[in-house]
Amino acid sequence: MQYYSLQKQSPNVDFKTAAITGQAPDKGLYFPSEIPQLTAATIQRFKTLSKGELAFEVMRPYVGDSIDDATLLQICTETINFNFPLVPITENIMSLELFHGPTLAFKDVGARFMSRCLGYFSKGTNQTSTVLVATSGDTGGAVANGFLGVEGVNVIILYPKGKVSPIQELQLTTCGQNITALEVEGTFDDCQAIVKEAFMDVDLNKKYTLTSANSINVARWLPQQLYYFFAWQHWVANYGDDVPMNIVVPSGNFGNICAGMMAKASGLPLGHFIAACNANDVVTRYLATKKYEVRQSVATVSNAMDVGNPSNFVRIMEIMQSNFSALTNALTSYQVTDTDTKATIARVYKTFNYLLDPHGAVAFVAAEKYLATRPDARAIILETAHPVKFPEVVEEAIGEQLPIPASVQFLLDKQKVAIPLAPSYTAFKAWMMQ
Ligand SMILES: *Cc1c(COP(=O)(O)O)cnc(C)c1O
């Protein structure tokens, strides 16, 4: 498989180069030169494959010659070695829980796959690569956990001081080994600006082989297709082939929903896609007005979706061959306010005894809006993180304290280690060059 840059100014590359470099030299996102097409017979066979085998078959064409079969099977099996349950909330809304991985967020899937690929590529070379990543919360923990102990890769995480939740902070500051956390006296935007500048800095790029670990990287983006396949396996086992599985995805950078749309484009029989957005609603407005107007991001209670200019939306346009009516046939989007989000956490907990996190709550509201005019339809929402990662919002909404799950209890005894950093590129560069 070859990958081309969506800016069309850089040469095509294989999976390995796309994964190591992250972005094309012309700053475009990489996109597969063809979307693998699954035959009806393959789809039929997929219904009963184990998760590991299914993951291997889905990823095989995308990875091409870059990784041998035995290694890829192992990478896939390790990537998805936790549960992806589909849990009913109401008569017609189910929750696909993507928070049973080690850092309690869906980003574990992409981070685990990508880290294992980079570890494999660095084997036998004596080159060390440095993963630089800015986080508003979930990415940092998932990347730290995914890359912990991977030889030949160092990870530097920049996070905004006081703006991530206590569990998120422990997840990214207690790893040690090859993981370093920088606590930036500023906002997420400051962290992101430093990382962007680092990739363009000649001195830094002479000293380090820099790699980005955000969702523009194909090795993080493409494996996110896998849980759409797993959910579909559960779905057809429950409802058969004739009930469409409509899918509501809480969206920020649109990497997650775009992966689902790739799975559908390759022939997986999925229903309609619904992008649930908070006040950062550039895509919602685009679908309504055909005008794409980027704005500064605004802070909300579903902060992992506070993105003013979603980087993966260009990939959705590529899947849709830039055809606006094809896009609106495949995708609907709703904007949800913080007031509705908080009220929904309380209401769903009370009425249905199901605890949503703020991102899942945005998706739940969007699902209700979509289903309001379609009484016979059903939908799943993607629950992208465990509620305990956002205790302030969730505990206030339900008026109860959340128990800490056993899987993260051990973090509470660990010591935070972070290097304080002023929110300036000069300070960052001085630290990197010393
Ligand atoms: C990252 C994140 C999102 C947004 O996912 P995108 O792929 O950027 O659209 C939604 N919910 C949670 C909990 C996240 O961490």
The ligand as an ORCA input file, in Angstrom:
! r2SCAN-3c Opt
* xyz 0 1
  C      -9.827     12.628     21.644
  C     -11.194     12.458     22.218
  C     -12.351     12.720     21.445
  C     -12.286     13.280     20.046
  O     -11.828     12.323     19.111
  P     -11.396     12.820     17.629
  O     -10.847     11.594     16.991
  O     -10.357     13.877     17.848
  O     -12.609     13.351     16.966
  C     -13.589     12.455     22.012
  N     -13.698     12.001     23.273
  C     -12.617     11.757     24.050
  C     -12.825     11.285     25.441
  C     -11.337     11.966     23.552
  O     -10.263     11.729     24.326
*
